[in-house]
Amino acid sequence: EVQLVESGGGLVQTGGSPRLSCGLSGGPFDDYTVGWFRQAPGKEREGVACFSLPDRVFYYGDPVKGRFAVSSNHAKNTVYLQMNSLKIEDTAVYYCAAVLARYGDGGLTAEGRYDYWGQGTQVTVSS
């Protein structure tokens, strides 16, 4: 069974640069697309970024483009979300998710495409 374990986050000041980690186990790491989503209080969950490991494609949502970056460590079966220049509006619970698909299969910016989810980690940005 595929499991995703997240770490990182916490209380950060505006302009800060925390890094979230998403460890994937129970499946062939290089065959998955890993997505990052977030849900702010009172709002619907939204896509932040995704990284297709099979075809090495990155996608970033407009609110985070140029500030967030996804990377991976294949030795650790882990995908990272580096968050830079944080704003108050980045405050949310962040989730990683995975699906056995490549970006070219389509639809991978939508949460409904993902089969496996991490437990979520809170990121709170304060001024």
N, C-alpha and C positions, 0 to 999 in steps of 0.2 A: 504494500500500500504506500502510495506517495504521501510524504509528509513535508510540510513547509514550516520552518521555525524561524521567526523573526527576532531580531534584537536591534538595539540602538534606540534612538529617540530620547524622550524626556523633555525637560524644561530647557529652552534655549532662548537667548536674547535675539532681538531683531538683528539681522546681518550675520547671524551665526551659520556654522557649516557642519551640522551633524551628518553622520553616515548611518544608514540603515542596512542591515544584513538580512538576507533570506537564504537559509540553508535548505537544500532540497535533498531528500533521501527517498529510497524505495523505487527509483526509476532511472532510466538512462539520461543523465544530466544534459548532455549535448542535444537531445532530441526535443527539448521543451522550449516553448516560449514562456517567459516569465513577465508578468505584468505587475505594475505597482498602481494601487488605487488608494484613494483617501476619502474619508467621510467626516465632514465638519459638523458640529452641532446644528441640528435643524435642517441639514441639507442632505441631498441624495449623494450616494457614493459616486465619485467621478474618477475617470482614468487619469493617471499622472504620466506614466511612461510604460513602455514595454521593450523587451529585448528578446529577439528571436535568436536563440542559440544555433539552430540549424543553418539559417541563412544570414546570420550576423547582421540583422537589421534592427535599428533602434527607432523608436518613436517617442516623441515627447508632446504632451499636451501644451497648448498655447500658454496657460498660466505659469508653466515652469520652464518653458523653452529658454535656453541660455543660462539657466540657474542650476538646474538639476542634471545629473549625469549618471547613467547606468554603466556598471562594469561587472566583470565576472572573474572568479578564481576557480578554475577547473579542478585544481588539486583539492580544493575544499568544497566543491559542489555548491558554491555560494554565489549569489548575485547581490550586488550592492546598489544602493541608491544614495549617491552623494548629493546632499542638499546644500546649496550655497545661497548667500544673500537672502536669508529667510525673512519673510514678512509676517505680520500678524495674521494675515489671511491664509497662511500656510498651516495654521493650527488645525489639526485633524487627527483622527486615528488612521494610520497608514497600514495597508494590507498588501502583502505580496500574494500572487496567485500564479498558477501554472497550468498549462495545457499542452498535450502532446501534439504539437502542430508547429508549422513554420509560418512566418509572417505572410508569405506568398499565398497561403490558404485563405486569407481574408478574414475580416471581422475581428481582428485581435485587439482592437482598442475597446471592445465592448466586454463588460464584466460577464455577460452571459455565456461567453465562449470558454470561460475558464472552469476547469473541473476541480482544482485543488486550491485551497486557501490557507494562508497562515492565520495565526490567532489575532493579528493586529497589534500595533504598537502606537502609543500616544505620543504625538509631537505637539508641544505647546510652546508657542512663540510669544515672548513677553517683550514689552518695550523698556 
